[in-house]
Amino acid sequence: QVQLVESGGGLVQAGGSLRLSCAASGSIFAINTMGWYRQAPGKPRELVSSITSLRNTKYADSVKGRFTISRVNAENTVYLQMNSLKPEDTAVYYCNTAGPSGSIWPWGQGTQVTVSS
């Protein structure tokens, strides 16, 4: 069973930066499209960004130009560099697969990102 462990969240002022990390157990990581999702209080979980096994990336309009997703397959790790953070980026951030079947692995505990104005 794949396990996902997210880290790197915290409290930051608007305009600041954070780098999130997600480590996945299991040897099938490299073939999957991976994504970062977030869930703000009272809102549904949304896909923020994704990266394919060939490192093609996609971003939600709300984060385009500010967030950068990357992956290191040898380390079974996916990263999310978040710059120019805004209060509306406040949420719990999760990683999971993000291919045609969506998120197929058990969710990790997520990492809290709080952006103060």
Secondary structure, 3 states (H helix, E strand, C coil): CCCEEEECCEEEECCCCEEEEEEECCCCHHHCCEEEEEECCCCCCEEEEEECCCCCEEECCCCCCCEEEEEEHHHCEEEEEECCCCHHHCEEEEEEECECCECCCCCCCCEEEEEEC
